Amino acid sequence: MENVVIVDYGMGNLLSVQRAFEYCGAKVKITSSPAQIEQAQYLVLPGVGAFADGMRELERKGLVKAIKTFAKTGRPFLGICLGMQMMLETGEEFGIYDGLALIPGTVVMIPKNGPEGTPHKIPHIGWNGLLPASDNKGWNSTILNGILPGESVYFVHSFSAVPVNPQNDLADCLYNGLRLCAVVQSGNVYGCQFHPEKSSSVGLRIVKNFLKIQPLKE
């Protein structure tokens, strides 16, 4: 049905992402071809690992320009986990590195203690509920359409996105009293810090919502 292109740069759980999209009715292509990336109807950038390594592999495979070109088209674009983090301007994992700069902001290490000084485990692993971000005006017509506050998704991360503009923060989660950014949005560019493909029925609803997003006018 939909022409979904998943970017292959050697650092994503491509098979599980592919299966989730196919389960939701999409026709999926996994590729590292810049031309196929630019021509996609829907683009997905998955990823696991370190920010610097991810950007290095995108650069090495010559994919950065194609991804940035696609993001300007207004067609739907979803980053998952590391893929979301690389959508921001910079990452501070093992140094300071440039990202794709699709959304103003940086990616910083999750503090080792909560606001009360209570320590917690890093990375943040497991199920956690989604909450509207403090500046959020609602989830209608977004990939979170129909998702209720508190519904849980699956996280695995040690670093957290901090958007410059609060309007780019669509949803958060609470971890030991810390508000961590869980979903970012800028137009039709979306990023999920969690793994929708590992988040059971809630994750599949988010995938289906993404596939219903219509292109914005170029």
N, C-alpha and C positions, 0 to 999 in steps of 0.2 A: 504494500500500500504506500507507505511513506518511504522516501529515499533518505535513510539515515546513514550517515558516514561516521564511523568511529575512528579516531586518529590513532594510528599505531606508531609509537615512537619507542617501544621497548620497555615501557614502565607502567603498564596498566593490566588489570584483570580483564582482559578483553572478552574472554569467552562468557563470563558471567554477565557482563554488561550486554553483550550481544544477545544472550538468551532472554534477558529481561525485556529487551526491546522487541524481539521477535514474538515473545509471549503476548505482548501488547499489540501485535498486528503489524509491526514495522518490517519493511524490507531493508536489511542491514548490509552494509559493505564496510569491511575493515581495511584501511589503506594507509600508506605513508606517501601517497602521491599528492603533491601540491595541487595539481589540476583537479583531481577528484574532490579534494577538500574544498576548493573554491566553488565548485559546482554543486555541492550538496544542497539538499532542501533543508535538512536538519543535521547539525554537526554536534558530535559528542567528543569531549576531551577527557578521558578518564586518567587515572594516575595513582600510583603508590610510590613512596620513597621521598627523597630529599628534593627541595626546591631547586637547588643549583644543578643537581643531576638531571632533573626534568628539563630545565631550560637548555642545558648543554646538549641534550639529545634532540630537542626540537631544532636547535640551531644546526647541529651536525647533519640532520636529515633535511635541512632546508625547508622547514615547515612554518617558521615564525611568520614570514610574510603572507603565506597563504591563509593562515589562521586569522591574522589581523585583517586581511582583505575580506574574508568571509564575515567577520564580526561587524563590518561596516555596511553589509548588505541589508540588515534588518531581518534576515532569516533567523530562525530559532537556533540558539547555541547553548549547550549545557556543559559545564565543567564539573567533574566529580572528584572530590577529595583533593589530591595534588593538582588535578586539572583546574579546580576552582581557585586554589591558591595562586597558581601561575597567571590567572586573569588579572591579578593586582599588579601594582607598579614595581614593588620590591619585596624580597623575602630576606629574613634575617637568620636563616638556618646555616650555621657554619660560616658566617660572614654575611655581607650584604650583596645581593645579586638582583639584577634587573629581571622583571617579569614581562608579561605581554602588555601591561599598561592599558588594559581594556576598562578597568575600573580603578579610580584613584584610591590608593591605600597601600598598606604593607601587611606582611605576614610575620607575626612575632611568636615567640615561644609562650606557651600557656604558663602562667605563673605557678610556682610550685606549692603555693599556699592560697587558701581562700581568703576572703575579706576579713574573717575572724582570726586569721593566722593558722588555721587548721591545715595540715599538709594533706595532699592527695596524690594518687598515682598519676604518673606521666609515662606513657601516653594515656589520654582519655579514651578508654575502650569500652564499648558496650552500648546498650539501648538507652536513649535519653529523649525526653519529650521536646517537641518544637513549641516555641512561644513567639508571639508577635514581637518584632523588634520595637524598641521604645518609640521610634518615630514612624512606625509603620501605619499605613492608612487602610490596610485590609489586604486579604489574599485573593479576592475575586479577580478573575481574569489573569491569574498567575499560575505557575506550576503547583502552587499550594492550594488552589481552588478546591474547596470541600474538605480540606484537612482541618481537623479540629485542634485548637491549642491543647497541648498535652499529649497528642498522639506521638508515639515513639518511633525513632529511626536508629540505625546502627552506625556508630562513630568509631573511627580508629585514627587518632591524630595527636601529635605533640605540639603542633603550631596552629595558630588561629589567625584568621583574617581580621584586620581592623580597617574597614572602609573609612575614607576621609569624610565622605558625605553620608549622614545618617539615612538619607532616602535610598541609598544603595544596599542597606541592610534590611532584608525582607523578614528574616526570622532568626531567632537565637535559641540556644539551649542553656540551661543552668547546670554548672558543674561545681559542686561544693561552694555554692553561693556566687560563683563567677559567671557573668554573662558572656558566652562565647558565640560569635557569629556562626550561624548554621546555614543560611542561604543568602546569597547576594543576587542583586538584579540591576541591570542597566539596560532599559529597553527590552530587547529580546535576548540579551546576554544574561544567562543564569548560571549560578554556581551553587553546588551542594557540598558542604564539608563532609556530610555523611555519605554512605553508600546506598543509593536507592535500590540497587540490584541485590542488596543483602538485607533490605528492610521490609521483607514480607509484603503483606497486602498494602500497607501504607506506601512503601516504595514504589510498588507497581502502579498505584493511583497517581503518584507524582510523575512517573514515566508517561502514563496515558495523558495526563494534563499537558506535559511538554509536547506531545505529539499533536495536541489540539491547538497549540499556539500558531497563530497566523502570521505570515511575514509582515513586517512593517514596510511602509513605502520607502524605497531607496532615495 
